[in-house]
């Protein structure tokens, strides 16, 4: 069965997790999280990826494995990708599927030219701070890169999509006016609003929408950090409807950029070392550096358990 899914796209740490939990509570919507393994293989590929190699990668991808999808070896790449979403749809026997994609979502149009999109955006100053907390960056200058890449990709992509297939959602509105935003999203998805969408705290580890989570950067970022984020984001900040802080726009000098790069590397390594522990950190690094496949496969269960825990 072929259908046109809805994709929830936006930068990581922009509220996609709490949003998908809300959507998945709807009796007529089924959600597939973290669908990047489909689009990542399309980057730099003029045609379709080699299926045998792709099947092999999927079997060692813990996110894919958690979904429990069946791989039909007779299907083409687009058919296989579509079959995964069809499996998601069948599990709840619903009419609508939403899949979450944080990166390379411009590749989705190659497989689903008529898909619809929910674009969620969060204040980049909060995203940059959250990225540091995840250990993906060592400072806000490098942390905001995730937001910039996603928003620049969306700018390029949305010009090719008709306006009736796009809906924009701000994380701040989703948290402060949840019911109003969800009603608008349900109308876009072609389903009636259901108040059970806000019952996700009863079945997950996530709490109910908390307005205190909005604009945390005002309390948690230092003035220089705010300057760095606003300098790097540039015109994208007001373009997305966020006001400047009033801090002077001050681009880092070359020496400061060098220091920020060093701080970023050290911060990421320290976080990874603390997260994995010394021996697992060393084993993961050496096996990846020298591409020792048997060792990588041996470490995968431990690494997957840690990554899974970090995303909760």
C-alpha positions in Angstrom: 0.0 0.0 0.0 1.4 3.4 -0.9 0.3 6.5 1.0 1.6 10.0 1.7 3.0 10.2 5.3 3.5 13.3 7.3 7.1 14.1 8.4 7.9 16.0 11.6 11.2 17.8 10.8 13.4 20.1 12.7 16.7 20.4 14.5 17.5 17.9 17.3 16.7 19.3 20.8 13.9 21.3 19.3 11.0 19.5 21.0 10.4 16.7 18.5 10.4 14.1 21.2 7.6 15.6 23.4 5.7 16.5 20.2 5.8 13.0 18.8 4.7 11.6 22.2 1.7 13.9 22.0 0.9 12.8 18.4 1.3 9.1 19.2 -1.3 9.4 21.9 -3.9 10.2 19.2 -6.0 7.0 18.4 -5.8 7.8 14.7 -2.1 8.6 14.4 0.9 6.3 14.6 4.4 7.8 15.0 7.8 6.5 13.8 10.7 8.1 15.7 14.2 8.7 14.4 13.8 7.9 10.7 17.2 9.2 9.7 18.5 5.8 8.6 16.4 6.2 5.4 17.6 9.6 4.4 21.2 9.3 5.5 21.9 6.6 2.9 20.6 8.9 0.1 23.1 11.8 0.7 25.5 12.0 -2.2 23.8 9.1 -4.0 22.4 9.9 -7.5 20.4 6.7 -7.7 19.4 4.4 -4.9 21.8 2.8 -2.4 23.0 -0.8 -2.8 20.3 -2.8 -1.1 22.5 -5.6 0.2 24.8 -3.1 2.0 21.7 -1.1 3.2 20.1 -4.3 4.7 23.4 -5.0 6.5 23.5 -1.5 8.0 20.0 -1.8 9.2 20.6 -5.0 11.0 23.3 -3.2 13.0 21.4 0.0 13.6 19.9 -0.1 17.1 17.3 2.5 16.4 16.0 0.5 13.5 16.2 -2.7 15.5 14.1 -1.1 18.3 11.2 -0.6 15.9 11.2 -4.3 15.0 10.6 -3.8 11.3 10.7 -6.7 8.9 13.0 -6.3 5.8 11.5 -7.6 2.6 14.6 -8.4 0.4 12.4 -8.3 -2.8 11.5 -4.6 -2.4 13.3 -1.7 -4.1 14.7 1.1 -1.8 11.6 3.4 -2.1 9.3 0.4 -1.6 11.3 -0.8 1.4 11.2 2.7 3.0 7.5 2.9 2.4 7.0 -0.6 3.9 8.5 0.5 7.2 5.9 3.3 7.5 3.2 0.9 6.4 4.2 -1.4 9.3 3.9 1.5 11.7 0.5 2.2 10.3 -0.7 -1.4 10.6 0.4 -1.7 14.3 -2.3 0.7 15.4 -4.5 0.2 12.3 -4.7 4.0 11.8 -5.1 6.3 8.8 -2.2 8.6 9.4 1.5 8.0 10.0 4.0 10.7 11.2 7.8 10.0 11.0 10.4 12.2 12.8 13.5 13.3 10.8 16.1 15.7 12.2 18.7 15.7 9.4 18.9 15.3 5.7 15.2 15.6 5.5 15.5 17.3 2.1 16.0 13.8 0.7 12.5 12.7 1.7 11.0 14.3 -1.4 12.8 11.7 -3.5 10.7 8.9 -2.1 7.6 10.7 -1.1 7.0 13.6 -3.5 3.5 14.3 -2.1 4.4 14.1 1.6 3.3 16.7 4.0 5.5 18.4 6.6 5.3 19.7 10.2 8.2 21.9 10.8 9.0 22.5 14.4 11.4 25.3 15.5 12.8 26.2 18.9 14.8 29.3 20.0 18.3 28.5 18.9 19.8 29.8 22.1 17.9 27.1 24.0 18.8 24.5 21.4 22.5 25.4 21.6 22.5 25.0 25.4 20.6 21.7 25.2 23.0 20.3 22.6 25.9 20.9 25.1 23.9 19.0 27.7 23.8 16.0 25.4 27.5 16.1 24.9 27.2 16.8 21.1 29.1 20.1 21.5 31.4 21.7 23.9 30.1 25.3 23.6 27.2 27.2 22.2 29.1 28.4 19.1 29.4 24.8 17.9 26.2 23.7 19.5 24.0 26.0 17.5 25.4 24.4 14.3 22.7 21.7 14.5 19.9 24.4 14.5 21.5 26.3 11.6 21.9 23.3 9.4 18.3 22.2 9.9 16.8 25.7 9.4 18.9 26.4 6.3 17.9 23.1 4.9 14.2 23.9 5.6 14.6 27.3 3.9 15.9 25.6 0.8 13.4 22.8 0.9 10.1 24.6 1.6 10.4 26.7 -1.5 9.7 23.5 -3.5 6.6 22.5 -1.5 3.2 23.9 -1.9 2.0 25.8 1.2 -1.0 23.5 1.8 1.5 20.7 2.5 3.4 22.6 5.3 2.5 23.6 8.8 4.8 25.6 11.1 5.0 25.0 14.8 7.1 26.9 17.4 8.2 24.8 20.4 7.3 27.7 22.7 3.7 27.7 21.5 3.5 23.9 21.7 4.4 24.1 25.4 2.5 27.3 26.4 -0.6 26.7 24.3 -0.6 22.9 23.7 -4.3 22.4 23.0 -4.5 25.2 20.5 -1.4 24.0 18.6 -2.5 20.4 18.6 -5.9 21.3 17.3 -4.3 23.1 14.4 -2.0 20.2 13.7 -4.9 17.7 13.8 -6.8 19.7 11.3 -3.7 19.7 9.1 -3.4 15.9 9.5 -7.1 15.4 8.7 -8.1 14.0 12.1 -10.2 15.3 14.9 -8.5 16.7 18.0 -8.4 14.2 20.9 -7.7 15.4 24.4 -5.8 12.2 25.1 -2.9 13.7 23.2 -2.0 15.4 26.4 -2.1 12.2 28.5 1.4 11.2 27.4 2.9 11.7 30.9 0.9 8.6 32.1 2.7 6.3 29.6 6.1 7.9 29.3 8.9 9.4 31.4 8.1 12.9 30.1 6.2 15.4 32.2 3.3 17.6 31.1 4.1 20.8 29.2 6.0 23.2 31.5 6.2 26.9 30.4 9.3 27.1 32.6 11.2 25.2 29.9 10.7 28.1 27.5 13.5 30.7 27.0 15.8 29.0 29.5 18.7 30.8 27.8 17.8 34.0 29.6 18.7 32.3 32.9 21.3 29.8 31.8 23.5 31.5 29.2 26.3 34.0 29.9 26.2 37.3 28.0 29.1 36.2 25.8 27.4 33.0 24.9 24.2 34.8 23.8 26.4 37.1 21.7 28.1 34.1 20.0 24.8 32.3 19.2 23.2 35.5 17.8 26.3 36.3 15.8 26.4 32.8 14.2 22.6 32.5 13.6 22.4 35.9 12.0 19.2 36.8 10.1 17.7 33.3 10.7 16.8 34.4 14.3 14.3 37.1 13.4 13.3 35.2 10.3 12.0 32.5 12.6 10.2 35.0 14.8 12.7 35.3 17.7 13.8 38.7 19.1 17.4 39.6 19.6 18.5 39.9 23.2 19.9 43.4 22.9 23.5 42.1 23.3 25.9 43.5 20.8 26.5 41.3 17.8 30.1 40.3 18.3 31.7 37.8 15.9 34.6 35.9 17.5 38.1 36.8 16.5 40.3 34.1 14.9 42.1 33.3 18.3 38.7 33.0 20.0 37.4 30.7 17.1 40.5 28.5 17.6 39.8 28.4 21.4 36.1 27.6 20.8 37.2 24.7 18.5 39.5 23.3 21.1 36.9 23.7 23.8 34.3 22.0 21.7 36.6 18.9 21.1 37.6 18.6 24.7 34.0 19.1 25.9 32.7 16.3 23.6 35.5 13.9 24.6 35.0 14.6 28.3 31.3 14.0 28.0 31.8 10.8 26.1 34.4 9.5 28.5 32.1 10.2 31.5 29.2 8.6 29.7 31.0 5.4 28.5 33.6 4.9 31.2 37.3 4.6 30.4 37.5 1.1 28.9 34.4 1.2 26.8 35.5 4.7 25.6 38.9 3.3 24.5 37.4 0.2 23.0 34.8 2.2 21.0 37.5 4.6 19.8 40.0 2.0 18.7 37.4 -0.3 17.0 36.0 2.6 15.1 39.3 4.3 14.2 40.7 1.1 12.8 37.4 -0.3 11.6 37.6 -3.5 13.6 34.2 -4.9 12.7 34.1 -7.9 15.1 35.0 -5.7 18.0 32.4 -3.1 17.0 29.7 -5.7 16.9 30.7 -6.9 20.3 30.5 -3.4 21.8 27.2 -2.5 20.0 24.8 -3.8 22.7 26.6 -1.8 25.5 26.8 1.3 23.4 23.1 1.1 22.3 22.0 0.8 25.9 23.9 3.9 26.8 22.7 5.9 23.9 19.1 4.8 24.5 19.3 5.9 28.1 20.8 9.3 27.2 17.9 10.1 24.9 15.2 9.5 27.5 
